[in-house]
Amino acid sequence: MDLHRLRSALAAAALVTIALAAAPGAQAATVETVARGLDNPRGVALGPDGAVYVANSGRGGRTCRGKGENSQCFGLTGRVVRVAGGNVQTIAKGFFSVGGRHGEFAGGVDGVSVAPDGTVFGLTGSATPKDVKSLPKPARRQAGRLFEVSGGNFDAVARIDQVEWKQNIDGVKGDRNSNPYAVLALADRQIVADAGANAILEVRNGQVEVLAVMPKNGKAQSVPTSLAVGPNGDILVGELALGAGKGKARVWRIPAAGGPPVVQATGFTAITGVAIGPDGSLFVTEFAQNLEKGNLAGAVVRLAPDGTRIRLGGKKLLAPTGAAVDSTGAVYVSNFSVLPAKTPKKSDFGGAGGTLVKITP
């Protein structure tokens, strides 16, 4: 989809969402904003202490290339935050960020996960070797890497993008494109979804191996964007699958030890988050109902063990990303996930900005 159309659709939807939030009685009791001031919030994870961690892709920076709607700006504005008790604490900052001139649609640290021992991991995006080579030096040093971000700093654990660059994992001719987007930290390893490579990777002691290759969705690429541990220990994978059409995105199941993916659930659109609730319900975050036509109204779908589906969020979710479910069954997602913390009130986005919301089914 053309970026200008996407920005225009987001602006229109943002104004509608703000109007609904301001209308008497429009703010449903089941949807609560628990953190504001987030810059392009993406992946969401729950820590063993109950705190929620959010990857902020940042708001770009002052070094810009290009003009107008096509400009790209660079900076070190990405960070990972911890949200608990109404407080937002930055636990690591200085990640590279590439975004629009006003901080919208930034890329950088997109994934976050917390291991059972409390160790926090962050994951940065990448692109083709040529595109990464054109980035400023600070961005080149960070792109396509898995970081440990505990202790206030971040240290590289593994280089992810070079696996796709060397192997062209999905076999798409002329497309050695890597975009690590989601990470799942387990007790003994980290699982990474590379959306560009259409592959699920495994990191053990800094060594990266291919765990599974995602099948195509019809003629469209799968584009895995989200990870979760299933009830039986298998790995669940959500796919974006934009080119497949509305309602065609799937949730896959991969054996913990690796192997061919098996379809777990179908009937979703543009998945950007998956999680399992305490009762075994599957929660699926849909980024947009029809991204190709500019409809960026998103939702969280709860698929109960008996097969019942409930759509959560109503018209209050716009381009939501990520999913993390606590012990009560409440789900946390990033909202306005492609906007900086603040936009001018007189701008197309009407003052909207990135937030973290809590949805209680």
Stockholm file with secondary structure:
# STOCKHOLM 1.0

chainA/1-361         MDLHRLRSALAAAALVTIALAAAPGAQAATVETVARGLDNPRGVALGPDGAVYVANSGRGGRTCRGKGENSQCFGLTGRVVRVAGGNVQTIAKGFFSVGGRHGEFAGGVDGVSVAPDGTVFGLTGSATPKDVKSLPKPARRQAGRLFEVSGGNFDAVARIDQVEWKQNIDGVKGDRNSNPYAVLALADRQIVADAGANAILEVRNGQVEVLAVMPKNGKAQSVPTSLAVGPNGDILVGELALGAGKGKARVWRIPAAGGPPVVQATGFTAITGVAIGPDGSLFVTEFAQNLEKGNLAGAVVRLAPDGTRIRLGGKKLLAPTGAAVDSTGAVYVSNFSVLPAKTPKKSDFGGAGGTLVKITP
#=GR chainA/1-361 SS CCHHHHHHHHHHHHHHHHHHHHSTTCSCTTEEEEEEEESSEEEEEECTTSCEEEEECCCCCSEEESCGGGCEEEEEEEEEEEEETTEEEEEEEEEEEEECTTSTTCBSEEEEEECTTSCEEEEECCCCHHHHHTSCHHHHHHTTEEEECGGGSCEEEEECHHHHHHHCTTCCTTCCCCCEEEEEECSSCEEEEETTTTEEEEEETTEEEEEEECCCBTTBCCCEEEEEECTTSCEEEEECCGGGCTTCEEEEEECTTCCCCEEEEEEESSEEEEEECTTSCEEEEESCSBGGGTBCBCEEEEECTTSCEEEESTTSCBSCEEEEECTTSCEEEEESTTSCSCCCTTSTTTTCCEEEEEECC
#=GC SS_cons         CCHHHHHHHHHHHHHHHHHHHHSTTCSCTTEEEEEEEESSEEEEEECTTSCEEEEECCCCCSEEESCGGGCEEEEEEEEEEEEETTEEEEEEEEEEEEECTTSTTCBSEEEEEECTTSCEEEEECCCCHHHHHTSCHHHHHHTTEEEECGGGSCEEEEECHHHHHHHCTTCCTTCCCCCEEEEEECSSCEEEEETTTTEEEEEETTEEEEEEECCCBTTBCCCEEEEEECTTSCEEEEECCGGGCTTCEEEEEECTTCCCCEEEEEEESSEEEEEECTTSCEEEEESCSBGGGTBCBCEEEEECTTSCEEEESTTSCBSCEEEEECTTSCEEEEESTTSCSCCCTTSTTTTCCEEEEEECC
//
